[in-house]
Amino acid sequence: MKKTFEVIGLLSLICFSFIYTAQISAVVKDSDSIVKQIKDVSDQYRVEPVNALIDGDSIIPGASGSEIDINSSYKKMKKINTFNDNLLVYRKIKPAVSVNNMYDKYIVSGNKSKKDVALVFILNDDNVSSLLQILKDSKASFFVSSLWHDKQLIIDLIDQGYTVGNMGYFNTYNHESVDLLNAVTSKIAYQKHTFCYNLLEDKTSLDICNTNKSYTIKPSIVVKTNPLIEIKKNIVNGSIISMEVNSTTIKELPLVLNYIKSKGFNLVTLEDLINE
C-alpha cells in the first residue's frame, strides 16, 4: 500500500511540474515583446465575416473573415527573434449564417462584396466544341439534362475545372433525374457540390433538390436575344448570368468575355461563387 502511495505521489509531482512549467512558459511568452507587438496589430488586421443574406426562399452567400493566429505567428517570428508583419499567420472566421448545406433556398447571386460573376450555359447537343474553344481558360458552369447521353463529356468538363449542374428531365425534376446525374458529377467526376437550376420558383423542384442535397441556382440575368447588350445593362457584383448555347451566343461570346474582364469582374464557376 505504501508503495502505491509513493507512485501516486511521484505521478502527482510530475503532473504538477508539467503544469507549472507550462504556466511559466505562458507567462514568459506573454511578456515577450514580439507577442505584444502581434497583439497590438491584431485588431488592425482583423477582417469580420459577412453573414449570408436570406430573404424568404432566396439566399446570397456570405464571406469568411480572418484574424491573426497569435501562437502560430509568434512561433514563426521567434525563429528570427523579431517582429515581422510578413510572417503573420491568419485563421478563418466562418460566418454565423452560411450558405453551406442550405439546400432549401434559391441561390440568386454571389456575395456582393466580391467582383465575382458566374456564366452559366444551358447545353444542348449543338455547338459544344465551338463554345469550349471560345471559353478556353475562362471559368464557366454548364447545366445539362439528365437525359444527356455523353457522360464522358460531363466528366471531361469537370476535369477541366468547369462546374456541371443538373437540368432534370426537360427542366423538371424528380428524385430519379437528380440522383442519376448527381452520381456522374459527384461520385464519378468528384465534383464537390451538385446543382439544380430554376428560372422561376418551383417549390416541388426545390424540395426534390433539397432532399438530394443539391443547391438550386436561380440566375439573376437570363440572356434572351442580345447577350452583350443585356449583360452590359444588368451586370453587377455576384451576377449569375444564364445563356442558351445557340449561334447568337457563339457569335457574341468573345465580346461578352472581353467586356466582363475589362470591367474588372472575375469569372468564376458556381463552385467558386458559393465558396465563402
C-alpha positions in Angstrom: 0.0 0.0 0.0 2.9 2.4 0.9 4.5 1.7 -2.5 1.2 2.6 -4.2 1.0 5.9 -2.4 4.6 6.6 -3.4 3.9 6.0 -7.0 0.8 8.2 -6.9 2.8 10.9 -5.2 5.5 10.7 -7.8 3.0 10.9 -10.7 1.3 13.9 -9.0 4.6 15.6 -8.7 5.4 15.0 -12.4 2.0 16.3 -13.4 2.4 19.4 -11.2 5.8 20.0 -12.7 4.4 19.9 -16.2 1.6 22.3 -15.4 3.9 24.7 -13.5 6.4 24.7 -16.4 3.6 25.3 -19.0 2.3 28.2 -16.8 5.8 29.7 -16.5 6.3 29.4 -20.3 3.0 31.1 -21.0 3.9 34.0 -18.7 7.3 34.4 -20.3 5.8 34.3 -23.8 3.1 36.8 -22.9 5.8 39.2 -21.7 7.8 38.8 -24.9 7.9 42.0 -27.0 7.1 40.0 -30.2 3.8 38.7 -28.7 3.0 42.2 -27.5 3.6 43.6 -31.0 1.4 40.9 -32.6 -1.4 41.6 -30.1 -1.1 45.4 -30.8 -1.8 44.9 -34.6 -4.4 42.1 -34.2 -7.4 44.4 -34.4 -5.9 46.3 -37.3 -5.6 43.1 -39.4 -8.9 41.5 -38.3 -11.5 41.1 -41.1 -15.0 40.5 -39.9 -17.0 37.7 -41.6 -20.1 38.6 -43.6 -23.2 36.5 -43.0 -25.2 35.0 -45.8 -28.3 37.1 -46.7 -31.6 35.2 -46.5 -34.8 36.7 -48.0 -37.7 34.3 -47.9 -36.7 31.3 -50.1 -33.6 33.1 -51.5 -30.0 33.3 -50.2 -26.8 35.1 -51.1 -23.6 33.5 -49.9 -21.6 35.2 -47.1 -17.9 35.6 -46.8 -15.4 34.3 -44.2 -13.4 36.7 -42.2 -9.9 36.3 -40.8 -7.9 37.0 -37.6 -4.3 36.7 -36.6 -3.3 33.4 -35.1 -1.1 34.7 -32.3 0.6 31.5 -31.3 1.5 30.4 -34.9 2.7 33.9 -35.7 4.8 34.0 -32.6 6.5 30.7 -33.4 7.5 31.9 -36.9 8.8 35.2 -35.7 10.6 33.7 -32.7 12.9 31.9 -35.1 14.3 35.2 -36.3 13.7 36.8 -32.9 12.0 39.9 -34.3 8.5 41.1 -35.2 7.8 41.0 -39.0 4.3 41.5 -40.3 5.1 39.5 -43.4 5.2 36.4 -41.1 1.8 36.9 -39.6 -0.3 33.8 -39.7 -4.1 34.0 -40.1 -7.0 31.8 -39.4 -10.5 31.9 -40.9 -13.6 33.1 -39.1 -16.6 31.5 -40.5 -19.9 33.5 -40.9 -22.6 32.7 -38.4 -25.1 32.4 -41.2 -23.8 30.4 -44.1 -24.9 29.0 -47.4 -23.2 25.7 -46.5 -25.8 22.9 -46.6 -28.6 25.5 -47.2 -30.3 23.4 -49.9 -33.8 24.7 -49.3 -33.1 28.2 -50.7 -32.5 29.6 -54.2 -29.0 31.0 -54.7 -29.8 34.2 -56.6 -26.3 35.8 -56.5 -22.8 35.6 -55.3 -21.5 37.8 -52.4 -22.0 41.4 -53.4 -18.7 42.5 -51.8 -16.7 40.4 -54.3 -16.4 41.3 -58.0 -17.2 37.7 -59.0 -19.7 36.7 -61.7 -20.7 33.3 -63.0 -21.5 32.5 -66.6 -24.0 29.6 -66.8 -24.6 27.8 -70.1 -27.6 25.6 -70.9 -26.0 22.9 -73.0 -27.7 21.1 -75.9 -26.1 18.7 -78.4 -25.0 21.5 -80.7 -22.1 23.9 -80.6 -20.4 22.4 -77.5 -17.0 22.2 -79.1 -17.3 25.8 -80.5 -18.3 27.1 -77.1 -15.3 25.4 -75.4 -12.9 26.8 -77.9 -14.1 30.4 -77.2 -14.1 29.9 -73.4 -10.5 28.4 -73.3 -9.2 29.4 -69.9 -12.3 31.4 -68.8 -14.2 29.8 -66.0 -17.8 28.8 -66.5 -20.6 26.4 -65.5 -22.9 24.2 -67.5 -26.3 22.7 -67.0 -27.3 19.6 -68.9 -30.4 17.4 -69.0 -30.5 14.2 -67.0 -31.2 12.6 -70.5 -27.7 13.8 -71.6 -26.1 10.7 -73.2 -22.5 11.9 -73.3 -21.5 11.2 -69.7 -17.8 11.3 -70.7 -18.2 14.9 -71.7 -19.5 15.8 -68.3 -16.5 14.1 -66.7 -14.1 15.9 -69.0 -15.7 19.3 -68.3 -15.3 18.8 -64.5 -11.7 17.6 -65.0 -11.0 20.8 -66.9 -12.2 22.9 -63.9 -15.7 23.7 -65.0 -18.8 23.1 -62.9 -21.7 20.9 -64.3 -25.3 21.1 -62.9 -28.5 19.2 -63.4 -31.4 20.4 -65.6 -33.6 17.4 -64.7 -35.9 15.9 -67.4 -37.0 18.7 -69.7 -36.4 21.3 -66.9 -38.5 19.4 -64.4 -37.1 17.4 -61.5 -37.9 14.1 -59.9 -35.7 12.1 -57.5 -34.6 9.7 -60.2 -33.4 12.5 -62.6 -31.5 14.3 -59.8 -29.9 11.2 -58.5 -28.9 9.9 -61.9 -26.8 12.9 -63.0 -25.5 13.6 -59.4 -24.0 10.2 -59.5 -21.9 11.2 -62.5 -20.9 14.6 -61.3 -20.1 13.8 -57.7 -19.3 10.1 -57.5 -17.5 9.6 -60.8 -16.1 13.1 -61.5 -15.7 14.0 -57.8 -17.3 17.5 -58.1 -17.6 18.8 -54.6 -21.3 20.1 -54.8 -24.2 19.3 -57.0 -26.6 21.9 -58.5 -30.1 22.3 -59.8 -31.5 25.2 -61.9 -34.8 27.1 -61.8 -35.8 30.1 -63.8 -38.9 30.5 -61.8 -39.7 29.5 -58.2 -40.9 25.9 -58.1 -41.5 24.5 -54.6 -41.7 20.9 -55.8 -38.4 21.1 -57.6 -36.7 22.9 -54.8 -37.9 20.3 -52.3 -36.6 17.5 -54.5 -33.2 19.1 -54.9 -33.1 19.9 -51.2 -33.7 16.2 -50.4 -30.9 15.2 -52.7 -28.6 17.9 -51.2 -28.2 19.9 -54.3 -28.0 23.7 -54.4 -30.7 25.3 -56.6 -29.5 28.2 -58.8 -31.9 30.9 -59.8 -30.0 33.2 -62.3 -30.1 37.0 -61.8 -29.6 37.7 -65.6 -31.3 35.5 -68.2 -30.0 36.4 -71.6 -32.7 36.2 -74.3 -31.7 37.7 -77.6 -28.8 40.2 -77.3 -26.1 38.8 -74.9 -23.7 41.7 -74.9 -26.4 44.4 -74.6 -28.3 42.6 -71.9 -25.2 41.8 -69.8 -23.9 45.4 -70.1 -27.2 46.7 -68.8 -27.6 44.4 -65.9 -24.2 43.0 -64.7 -23.3 43.7 -61.0 -21.1 42.1 -58.4 -22.3 38.5 -57.9 -24.3 38.2 -61.1 -25.3 34.7 -62.2 -25.7 35.0 -66.0 -27.7 32.3 -67.8 -27.2 31.8 -71.5 -28.6 29.3 -74.0 -26.0 27.9 -76.3 -27.0 28.9 -79.9 -25.5 30.7 -82.9 -26.0 34.2 -81.3 -24.3 33.2 -78.1 -21.4 31.7 -80.0 -21.0 34.8 -82.1 -21.2 37.3 -79.2 -19.4 35.4 -76.5 -15.9 36.7 -77.3 -17.2 40.3 -76.9 -19.1 39.3 -73.7 -15.9 37.8 -72.2 -13.8 40.8 -73.1 -16.4 43.2 -71.7 -16.7 41.4 -68.4 -13.0 41.2 -67.9 -12.5 44.9 -69.0 -14.9 46.0 -66.2 -12.8 44.2 -63.6 -15.2 41.3 -62.9 -13.8 37.9 -62.1 -15.3 35.0 -64.0 -15.9 32.1 -61.6 -17.6 28.8 -61.5 -20.7 28.1 -59.4 -18.4 26.2 -57.1 -16.3 29.3 -56.6 -19.4 31.6 -56.3 -20.8 29.8 -53.3 -17.4 29.3 -51.6 -17.4 31.6 -48.5 
